Amino acid sequence: MKFFSRLRLACMTLAFLALSSHADADEYADGWGPAVGSTVGDLVFVGADGSDAALSSFQGENGTLLFLNRSADW
């Protein structure tokens, strides 16, 4: 009987922690970078040959999508 009451308490505690940490994660992620759909200033990159390239030079008539991907290989 004690085992099941401890198991139930442990499950309730884990569920509470999981739900509360998810809310904290959402609040934490909301503070990252610009909002979806917002514009950024013109960024200038240095190419492999040392020349500068502005992000605006790649812009087409529908705008530009800049996708940054962090490598999964740490």
Sequence and secondary structure as in RCSB ss.txt:
>XXXX:A:sequence
MKFFSRLRLACMTLAFLALSSHADADEYADGWGPAVGSTVGDLVFVGADGSDAALSSFQGENGTLLFLNRSADW
>XXXX:A:secstr
 HHHHHHHHHHHHHHHHHHHHHHHHHHHHHTSSS TT      EEE TTS EEEGGGG BTTB        S  
